Amino acid sequence: MLMNLDKTLDLIRQIAESTVRGEADAVDKEARWPEQSMRQLQQEGLGGFVVPLENGGLGQGLLGLAQACEILGEESASAGLCFGMHCVGTAMIAAKATAYQKKHFLEPIAAGEHLTTLALSEPGTGAHFYFPQTQLLSVSKDEFMLRGEKTFVTNGGQADSYVISTMGVDPEAMQHEFSCVVVEAGSQGMNWGKDWDGIGMRGNSSRSLALKDVRVPARNLLGEQGDQLWYMFQVVAPYFLTAMSGTYLGLAQAAFNQAREHMMHRTYRHSGMSLSQNQLLQHRLGTLWAKIERTRQLIYHACRQYDSGDASAILSIISSKAEVAHCCVEVVNEAMTLSGGIAYRDNSRLETLLRDARAAHIMAPTTDVLYTWLGRALLEQPILES
Ligand SMILES: Cc1cc2nc3c(=O)[nH]c(=O)nc-3n(C[C@H](O)[C@H](O)[C@H](O)COP(=O)(O)OP(=O)(O)OC[C@H]3O[C@@H](n4cnc5c(N)ncnc54)[C@H](O)[C@@H]3O)c2cc1C
């Protein structure tokens, strides 16, 4: 399906302002996966957002992903991230898809019949998600067996397949030589942990997954042995970081909108003056806007660099996610101050945004790890420590 980016984003905006907004409150209050939003996105042909055109998708790149997640994230950070993680998983499958993988995964994804997601994090390695300990054991030339444990799998229990990182198949493989396989939902030996009940991002369904000798067809292996670093810096990091950057940028914009709304409409009886007329507050709101806008421009710039094949894009992509984490936490905090006691009341929209924003720093790669990566790269050292 050929649809230009502006038209595609208009469609996403329509869905965001109706369905996503409509269920956002219940998603947060009830820790409910944003089912209606995700299903509508799939039904409207957006499941194949990053699937290549030749496989029936919309063929969008990183800039499109950032903007789509931003639009969704402004209404519900969980919906932004659930859609984003589906796109990240899809991009990983698409990067080096075999004929089988195109037919079996990409085409159904493009048709809105298949949802995928990413399972990287593990309890044993936490923020260092690029050192998976899950084992991928060779059973025969046609089959592998998976053994290990994943945590915080967004869309957990909801997706039709899971892109799972593992140690390299080769027993001699180094720690960083991980592999990725696509595991179909319902495979025997997949055991889900309890429902997700986080303090924020409550719609994510970010659940734990135990993998007890799960059989996986060898044809579900993504790429080849030795592709790991290529995957990490060409696909995983760019798409994963950008899905989060877009989502948290949308969240920051939502917080700004709340503060602006309050300032526009709050008028004191004793003076007849509106908060919008106070010069100090005008200055503070202006500062917030500038913070969001410079983060937005950094994110878009990083995406354009990547989409045009610029090899240095990764530095801007890494910076984007670190900066957006600071941006959204600071903007929500300041928006709460500008909105006074009303925002501090239970059940305010800003309360949800405050809880959701806190995840931006801790979702891997975490802010501290990202700045360390940047420093290493700038000092001409390999980004990942050995
Ligand atoms: C809402 C939510 C959704 C998520 N969704 C997904 C998902 O879809 N897929 C997925 O794979 N994972 C997902 N995650 C997992 C997330 O990426 C993990 O929280 C992350 O891996 C951190 O792991 P940890 O909690 O074990 O932190 P820890 O590893 O215990 O780290 C604690 C702190 O120590 C810091 N730290 C550790 N090592 C260093 C170092 N060398 N230098 C500087 N600081 C360091 C970290 O930055 C962090 O701040 C999600 C998490 C959340 C909260």
The ligand as an SDF file (V2000), in Angstrom:
LIG
                    3D

 53 58  0  0  0  0  0  0  0  0999 V2000
    7.7010    0.1650   31.3500 C   0  0  0  0  0  0  0  0  0  0  0  0
    8.8390   -0.6520   30.8990 C   0  0  0  0  0  0  0  0  0  0  0  0
    8.7840   -1.2660   29.6430 C   0  0  0  0  0  0  0  0  0  0  0  0
    9.8320   -2.0410   29.1920 C   0  0  0  0  0  0  0  0  0  0  0  0
    9.7400   -2.6680   27.9720 N   0  0  0  0  0  0  0  0  0  0  0  0
   10.7320   -3.4650   27.5430 C   0  0  0  0  0  0  0  0  0  0  0  0
   10.6260   -4.1980   26.3080 C   0  0  0  0  0  0  0  0  0  0  0  0
    9.6380   -4.0720   25.5720 O   0  0  0  0  0  0  0  0  0  0  0  0
   11.6150   -5.0220   25.9360 N   0  0  0  0  0  0  0  0  0  0  0  0
   12.7110   -5.1830   26.7090 C   0  0  0  0  0  0  0  0  0  0  0  0
   13.5720   -5.9440   26.3220 O   0  0  0  0  0  0  0  0  0  0  0  0
   12.8690   -4.5160   27.8990 N   0  0  0  0  0  0  0  0  0  0  0  0
   11.8970   -3.6690   28.3210 C   0  0  0  0  0  0  0  0  0  0  0  0
   12.0150   -3.0030   29.5300 N   0  0  0  0  0  0  0  0  0  0  0  0
   13.1650   -3.2810   30.3680 C   0  0  0  0  0  0  0  0  0  0  0  0
   14.0290   -2.1060   30.6060 C   0  0  0  0  0  0  0  0  0  0  0  0
   14.7220   -1.8900   29.4410 O   0  0  0  0  0  0  0  0  0  0  0  0
   14.8140   -2.4530   31.8920 C   0  0  0  0  0  0  0  0  0  0  0  0
   14.1990   -1.7300   32.8970 O   0  0  0  0  0  0  0  0  0  0  0  0
   16.2300   -2.1700   31.8200 C   0  0  0  0  0  0  0  0  0  0  0  0
   16.8110   -3.2250   31.1270 O   0  0  0  0  0  0  0  0  0  0  0  0
   16.8350   -1.9430   33.1930 C   0  0  0  0  0  0  0  0  0  0  0  0
   17.0400   -3.1710   33.8400 O   0  0  0  0  0  0  0  0  0  0  0  0
   17.0310   -3.3090   35.4490 P   0  0  0  0  0  0  0  0  0  0  0  0
   15.6960   -2.8800   35.9590 O   0  0  0  0  0  0  0  0  0  0  0  0
   17.4690   -4.6710   35.7780 O   0  0  0  0  0  0  0  0  0  0  0  0
   18.0680   -2.2250   35.9240 O   0  0  0  0  0  0  0  0  0  0  0  0
   19.5320   -2.4470   36.4940 P   0  0  0  0  0  0  0  0  0  0  0  0
   20.3620   -3.1970   35.5170 O   0  0  0  0  0  0  0  0  0  0  0  0
   19.4460   -2.9600   37.8860 O   0  0  0  0  0  0  0  0  0  0  0  0
   20.0980   -0.9460   36.5370 O   0  0  0  0  0  0  0  0  0  0  0  0
   19.8110   -0.0400   37.6220 C   0  0  0  0  0  0  0  0  0  0  0  0
   20.4620    1.2890   37.3370 C   0  0  0  0  0  0  0  0  0  0  0  0
   21.8720    1.1340   37.2700 O   0  0  0  0  0  0  0  0  0  0  0  0
   22.3680    1.7980   36.1220 C   0  0  0  0  0  0  0  0  0  0  0  0
   23.5460    1.1390   35.5620 N   0  0  0  0  0  0  0  0  0  0  0  0
   23.7680   -0.1930   35.4410 C   0  0  0  0  0  0  0  0  0  0  0  0
   24.9640   -0.4080   34.8450 N   0  0  0  0  0  0  0  0  0  0  0  0
   25.4880    0.7970   34.5800 C   0  0  0  0  0  0  0  0  0  0  0  0
   26.7020    1.2280   33.9840 C   0  0  0  0  0  0  0  0  0  0  0  0
   27.6300    0.3740   33.5260 N   0  0  0  0  0  0  0  0  0  0  0  0
   26.9000    2.5570   33.8710 N   0  0  0  0  0  0  0  0  0  0  0  0
   26.0240    3.4530   34.3410 C   0  0  0  0  0  0  0  0  0  0  0  0
   24.8680    3.0990   34.9330 N   0  0  0  0  0  0  0  0  0  0  0  0
   24.5850    1.7800   35.0370 C   0  0  0  0  0  0  0  0  0  0  0  0
   21.2260    1.7300   35.1140 C   0  0  0  0  0  0  0  0  0  0  0  0
   21.3580    2.7770   34.1790 O   0  0  0  0  0  0  0  0  0  0  0  0
   20.0080    1.9090   36.0050 C   0  0  0  0  0  0  0  0  0  0  0  0
   19.7450    3.2780   36.1840 O   0  0  0  0  0  0  0  0  0  0  0  0
   10.9740   -2.2050   29.9980 C   0  0  0  0  0  0  0  0  0  0  0  0
   11.0360   -1.5800   31.2580 C   0  0  0  0  0  0  0  0  0  0  0  0
    9.9970   -0.8110   31.7020 C   0  0  0  0  0  0  0  0  0  0  0  0
   10.0860   -0.1590   33.0470 C   0  0  0  0  0  0  0  0  0  0  0  0
  1  2  1  0
  2  3  1  0
  2 52  2  0
  3  4  2  0
  4  5  1  0
  4 50  1  0
  5  6  2  0
  6  7  1  0
  6 13  1  0
  7  8  2  0
  7  9  1  0
  9 10  1  0
 10 11  2  0
 10 12  1  0
 12 13  2  0
 13 14  1  0
 14 15  1  0
 14 50  1  0
 15 16  1  0
 16 17  1  0
 16 18  1  0
 18 19  1  0
 18 20  1  0
 20 21  1  0
 20 22  1  0
 22 23  1  0
 23 24  1  0
 24 25  2  0
 24 26  1  0
 24 27  1  0
 27 28  1  0
 28 29  2  0
 28 30  1  0
 28 31  1  0
 31 32  1  0
 32 33  1  0
 33 34  1  0
 33 48  1  0
 34 35  1  0
 35 36  1  0
 35 46  1  0
 36 37  1  0
 36 45  1  0
 37 38  2  0
 38 39  1  0
 39 40  1  0
 39 45  2  0
 40 41  1  0
 40 42  2  0
 42 43  1  0
 43 44  2  0
 44 45  1  0
 46 47  1  0
 46 48  1  0
 48 49  1  0
 50 51  2  0
 51 52  1  0
 52 53  1  0
M  END
$$$$
